[in-house]
């Protein structure tokens, strides 16, 4: 079953007669085709995909579950969608209230001639649960990123900069078959490793912890992994911090199963870190959903009261960050099953100690 059909099957349960998709990521989710300018309308009686001349030929070749139509230069998307609504007697339309800007909402509301009803939840809920083909693509992205990480390990030394290592990683993604990087890699060393989202700089890698947060994109789908290695010999406290994070991650992974609350997965990791005396130094959530975007629903955080559905791909990434000293994060991606989870990350997690 394709994703347009999945959406169409949900429409009878909704308070609107058709779903309007204007964001590129949800248009890609629905059709499998990527374009920077397109609008998709899905109704019980059909689906209509409008795009301009830059994409029309490729869209017609790629999309077979919707009417693919050219947007003329002298017509707007609201005008084209309004015509379809009138021809099909549709008076209410769901829209992406989580991504549409207020200015765009005002424009559509003025020109569409139909009631606009918030509908982000339908798409969010569907995207959480991955199909078999989507899982396969995410696993492929994961294998590419793992191979690339292994490729750059011999390059790590105090003679290369953080930015150079990040660029080597991106190049390796492409050489190993990725479409692109999944996101800008985080490569931070020494005292900078205490910054969870630090930016690689034109500074040579320092002795101490080196955190590498990386992911590849394959056919639109992403991977997400973090490994922390040590350049030079770690002291006893560094080893203790690393081991604590590793134990916290193991506890959270053991807590994942279909239907568990996100906050309960977070609590499993957070309890380990708090009991070790580092509770004040773990300031982000334990994990997040991933798919076509690196941060999706659901979340594994202290404030997440929603459950993690079976079939969800979610990261597990606890960390400890000691300001001005160093930080450690270890991240795997798992797929929630009825009775637990499957970890799709194959990289080892024992502390890797590299010569400077």
Wavefront OBJ file of the C-alpha trace (Angstrom):
o trace
v 0.000 0.000 0.000
v 1.367 3.432 -0.931
v 1.206 6.404 1.415
v -1.473 8.241 -0.543
v -3.730 5.229 -0.008
v -2.828 5.152 3.702
v -3.905 8.778 3.981
v -7.071 8.193 1.959
v -8.128 5.348 4.260
v -7.958 7.734 7.228
v -10.089 10.463 5.638
v -13.524 9.060 6.646
v -12.467 9.451 10.299
v -11.619 13.147 9.863
v -13.618 16.366 10.049
v -12.689 17.402 6.521
v -13.298 16.107 3.021
v -9.766 16.324 1.627
v -6.203 16.818 2.828
v -4.054 19.639 1.463
v -0.298 19.019 1.595
v 1.973 21.998 0.965
v 5.218 21.085 2.734
v 7.925 19.428 0.588
v 8.632 16.746 3.191
v 5.014 15.570 3.452
v 4.557 15.755 -0.306
v 7.585 13.480 -0.609
v 6.253 11.172 2.102
v 2.960 10.868 0.261
v 4.264 10.397 -3.278
v 7.902 9.314 -2.932
v 8.875 12.224 -5.187
v 10.972 15.184 -4.030
v 10.306 18.707 -5.277
v 10.815 22.138 -3.771
v 7.582 23.471 -5.277
v 4.454 21.330 -5.311
v 0.997 21.010 -3.755
v -0.885 17.771 -3.238
v -4.608 17.318 -2.581
v -5.879 13.925 -1.421
v -9.603 13.124 -1.320
v -11.747 10.004 -1.283
v -12.272 10.267 -5.023
v -8.686 10.875 -6.084
v -5.424 12.733 -5.582
v -4.015 15.697 -7.490
v -0.357 16.722 -7.546
v 0.441 20.169 -8.956
v 3.979 21.317 -9.735
v 5.723 23.690 -12.126
v 7.646 23.041 -15.330
v 10.920 22.370 -13.485
v 9.554 19.115 -12.067
v 6.576 18.145 -14.226
v 8.336 15.648 -16.499
v 10.067 13.826 -13.661
v 6.919 13.919 -11.513
v 4.812 12.297 -14.224
v 7.378 9.532 -14.538
v 7.614 8.954 -10.769
v 4.059 9.390 -9.454
v 1.378 6.926 -10.489
v -1.112 7.250 -7.625
v -2.181 10.833 -8.310
v -3.142 13.032 -11.222
v 0.067 14.956 -11.981
v -0.764 18.412 -13.298
v 1.303 21.341 -14.538
v 0.908 24.636 -12.689
v 0.751 27.365 -15.368
v 2.856 30.451 -14.703
v -0.212 32.697 -14.621
v -2.145 30.639 -12.055
v -1.614 30.113 -8.343
v -1.782 26.881 -6.364
v -4.859 28.058 -4.403
v -6.674 28.766 -7.671
v -5.878 25.297 -9.014
v -6.893 23.541 -5.800
v -10.100 25.595 -5.580
v -11.114 24.326 -9.010
v -10.613 20.711 -7.955
v -12.611 21.265 -4.758
v -15.518 22.790 -6.661
v -15.530 19.998 -9.246
v -15.672 17.398 -6.459
v -18.072 19.250 -4.117
v -15.523 19.382 -1.291
v -16.224 22.129 1.237
v -13.653 21.458 3.981
v -9.921 20.827 3.721
v -7.360 19.643 6.253
v -4.087 21.558 6.283
v -0.649 21.206 7.894
v -1.107 23.483 10.874
v 2.287 22.445 12.245
v 4.259 23.630 9.205
v 2.169 26.183 7.291
v 3.121 29.767 8.091
v 0.475 32.207 9.266
v 0.951 34.275 6.108
v 0.363 31.211 3.925
v -2.660 30.246 5.998
v -4.205 33.683 5.442
v -3.560 33.399 1.707
v -5.095 29.938 1.385
v -8.008 30.846 3.636
v -8.823 33.880 1.521
v -8.558 32.218 -1.891
v -9.628 28.618 -1.385
v -13.339 29.067 -0.770
v -13.396 26.141 1.686
v -13.073 25.677 5.434
v -9.503 24.972 6.574
v -9.255 22.418 9.391
v -6.031 21.583 11.321
v -4.783 18.170 10.156
v -1.117 17.860 11.114
v -1.807 14.986 13.519
v -2.936 12.633 10.768
v 0.391 12.973 8.941
v 2.459 12.923 12.126
v 0.808 9.702 13.298
v 1.217 7.984 9.936
v 4.857 8.988 9.568
v 5.753 7.550 12.980
v 5.043 3.980 11.822
v 7.429 2.908 9.080
v 6.506 0.520 6.288
v 8.776 -2.392 5.407
v 10.242 -0.527 2.424
v 10.834 2.592 4.532
v 12.621 0.514 7.171
v 14.808 -1.041 4.497
v 15.873 2.382 3.237
v 16.648 3.597 6.744
v 18.732 0.496 7.417
v 20.577 1.109 4.157
v 21.275 4.695 5.253
v 22.522 3.320 8.577
v 24.905 0.865 6.908
v 26.288 3.641 4.706
v 26.884 5.890 7.696
v 28.560 3.068 9.641
v 30.906 2.256 6.771
v 31.728 5.945 6.443
v 32.482 6.261 10.153
v 34.849 3.305 9.915
v 36.472 4.913 6.862
v 37.368 8.098 8.724
v 38.641 6.523 11.938
v 42.229 6.214 10.593
v 42.180 9.957 9.824
v 41.575 10.999 13.424
v 44.616 12.703 14.949
v 45.645 16.032 16.407
v 46.887 17.006 12.924
v 43.413 17.305 11.369
v 40.783 19.929 12.151
v 37.230 19.245 13.275
v 35.874 20.765 10.084
v 38.209 18.717 7.885
v 37.123 15.513 9.597
v 33.455 16.464 9.182
v 34.010 17.081 5.479
v 35.824 13.756 5.098
v 32.807 12.078 6.667
v 30.388 13.750 4.244
v 32.574 12.751 1.301
v 32.601 9.178 2.533
v 28.791 9.145 2.694
v 28.661 9.996 -1.002
v 31.366 7.507 -1.965
v 29.500 4.772 -0.119
v 26.188 5.371 -1.920
v 24.288 8.017 0.042
v 22.154 10.662 -1.642
v 23.626 13.222 0.730
v 24.404 13.822 4.371
v 21.373 13.478 6.595
v 22.322 16.655 8.471
v 25.456 18.644 9.247
v 27.726 16.317 11.245
v 28.695 17.343 14.759
v 32.439 16.852 15.216
v 33.704 18.442 18.452
v 36.725 17.603 20.554
v 38.296 18.357 23.913
v 36.398 20.955 25.923
v 34.042 21.547 22.973
v 32.637 18.039 23.432
v 30.639 19.425 26.381
v 28.428 21.231 23.817
v 25.742 18.747 22.679
v 25.235 20.570 19.363
v 28.676 22.105 18.995
v 29.799 23.171 15.529
v 32.981 21.798 13.919
v 35.605 24.511 13.768
v 38.854 25.313 12.006
v 40.685 24.026 15.065
v 42.753 20.874 15.253
v 41.273 17.973 17.155
v 42.219 18.125 20.817
v 43.255 15.321 23.079
v 40.424 13.916 25.144
v 36.890 13.043 24.089
v 35.875 13.490 20.459
v 32.131 13.370 19.800
v 30.944 12.546 16.274
v 27.190 12.786 15.587
v 26.454 11.738 12.005
v 23.844 10.416 9.587
v 23.435 9.676 5.894
v 20.430 10.059 3.583
v 19.356 7.237 1.268
v 16.408 7.736 -1.093
v 15.249 10.504 1.245
v 15.392 8.433 4.456
v 17.868 9.179 7.243
v 20.126 7.525 9.769
v 21.366 9.056 13.041
v 24.269 7.823 15.173
v 26.654 9.280 17.730
v 29.912 7.820 18.928
v 32.356 9.343 21.392
v 35.983 8.222 21.130
v 39.000 9.282 23.165
v 42.110 10.767 21.574
v 44.857 9.800 23.990
v 44.515 7.988 27.303
v 41.417 8.846 29.400
v 41.585 9.326 33.168
v 39.446 7.375 35.616
v 36.639 9.956 35.768
v 36.400 10.059 31.985
v 36.050 6.283 31.921
v 33.394 6.472 34.647
v 31.412 9.098 32.725
v 31.583 7.055 29.533
v 30.526 3.859 31.293
v 27.625 5.682 32.961
v 26.307 6.928 29.625
v 26.671 3.454 28.138
v 24.707 1.914 31.026
v 22.041 4.612 30.713
v 21.657 3.892 27.020
v 21.363 0.151 27.656
v 18.634 0.797 30.235
v 16.661 2.994 27.835
v 16.965 0.509 24.957
v 15.714 -2.231 27.277
v 12.688 -0.045 28.096
v 11.610 0.480 24.476
v 8.614 -1.498 23.220
v 5.475 -0.704 21.279
v 3.060 1.277 23.454
v 5.539 2.441 26.107
v 5.358 6.113 27.070
v 8.189 8.297 25.846
v 8.736 9.653 29.352
v 9.256 6.115 30.688
v 12.055 5.438 28.208
v 13.629 8.734 29.187
v 13.305 7.879 32.883
v 15.158 4.599 32.379
v 18.244 6.431 31.114
v 17.905 9.450 33.395
v 17.714 7.325 36.548
v 21.075 5.698 35.776
v 22.718 9.069 35.205
v 21.151 10.631 38.302
v 22.183 7.706 40.502
v 25.761 8.178 39.316
v 25.670 11.827 40.428
v 25.488 13.424 36.984
v 21.797 14.262 36.780
v 22.453 17.993 36.419
v 24.590 17.331 33.350
v 22.017 15.559 31.189
v 19.905 18.394 29.844
v 18.204 17.008 26.744
v 15.765 14.192 26.000
v 16.841 10.591 25.632
v 15.660 10.185 22.044
v 13.511 11.214 19.113
v 11.747 9.710 16.143
v 13.529 9.749 12.795
v 12.514 9.190 9.171
v 12.462 11.704 6.333
v 13.566 14.284 8.912
v 16.181 13.842 11.591
v 13.827 14.956 14.378
v 10.333 13.545 14.172
v 7.722 12.304 16.617
v 7.581 10.587 19.012
v 9.996 11.816 21.676
v 11.618 10.067 24.599
v 11.715 12.972 27.041
v 10.587 13.943 30.533
v 7.510 15.729 29.201
v 6.423 13.218 26.530
v 3.121 11.667 27.661
v 2.439 9.998 24.299
v 3.339 6.423 23.503
v 5.910 5.012 21.107
v 3.918 2.961 18.558
v 5.079 -0.397 17.253
v 6.992 0.207 14.009
v 8.497 3.507 15.144
v 12.172 4.231 14.500
v 13.554 6.163 17.454
v 17.030 7.171 18.578
v 18.361 6.483 22.054
v 21.055 9.054 22.888
v 21.686 9.881 26.559
v 24.679 12.040 27.403
v 26.656 13.695 30.160
v 28.155 17.144 29.530
v 30.535 18.760 32.014
v 30.826 22.440 30.964
v 34.341 23.527 30.066
v 35.682 19.988 30.483
v 34.175 17.376 28.169
v 31.034 15.522 27.177
v 29.966 12.019 26.192
v 26.986 10.946 24.069
v 26.218 7.502 22.648
v 23.378 7.168 20.141
v 21.764 4.187 18.430
v 18.563 3.921 16.401
v 16.040 1.236 17.306
v 12.722 0.051 15.890
v 9.975 -0.515 18.454
v 8.344 -3.957 18.320
v 5.450 -5.451 20.287
v 7.750 -7.045 22.841
v 10.836 -4.808 22.754
v 12.893 -3.276 20.014
v 15.369 -4.087 17.257
v 18.605 -2.110 17.321
v 19.614 -1.399 13.724
v 22.954 0.155 14.749
v 25.904 -2.207 14.326
v 28.845 -0.080 15.462
v 30.589 -1.212 18.671
v 30.148 0.917 21.795
v 33.155 0.063 23.905
v 35.267 3.167 24.463
v 37.643 3.456 21.517
v 40.992 4.951 22.514
v 43.046 6.406 19.657
v 46.641 7.495 19.571
v 46.901 11.306 19.298
l 1 2 3 4 5 6 7 8 9 10 11 12 13 14 15 16 17 18 19 20 21 22 23 24 25 26 27 28 29 30 31 32 33 34 35 36 37 38 39 40 41 42 43 44 45 46 47 48 49 50 51 52 53 54 55 56 57 58 59 60 61 62 63 64 65 66 67 68 69 70 71 72 73 74 75 76 77 78 79 80 81 82 83 84 85 86 87 88 89 90 91 92 93 94 95 96 97 98 99 100 101 102 103 104 105 106 107 108 109 110 111 112 113 114 115 116 117 118 119 120 121 122 123 124 125 126 127 128 129 130 131 132 133 134 135 136 137 138 139 140 141 142 143 144 145 146 147 148 149 150 151 152 153 154 155 156 157 158 159 160 161 162 163 164 165 166 167 168 169 170 171 172 173 174 175 176 177 178 179 180 181 182 183 184 185 186 187 188 189 190 191 192 193 194 195 196 197 198 199 200 201 202 203 204 205 206 207 208 209 210 211 212 213 214 215 216 217 218 219 220 221 222 223 224 225 226 227 228 229 230 231 232 233 234 235 236 237 238 239 240 241 242 243 244 245 246 247 248 249 250 251 252 253 254 255 256 257 258 259 260 261 262 263 264 265 266 267 268 269 270 271 272 273 274 275 276 277 278 279 280 281 282 283 284 285 286 287 288 289 290 291 292 293 294 295 296 297 298 299 300 301 302 303 304 305 306 307 308 309 310 311 312 313 314 315 316 317 318 319 320 321 322 323 324 325 326 327 328 329 330 331 332 333 334 335 336 337 338 339 340 341 342 343 344 345 346 347 348 349 350 351 352 353 354 355 356
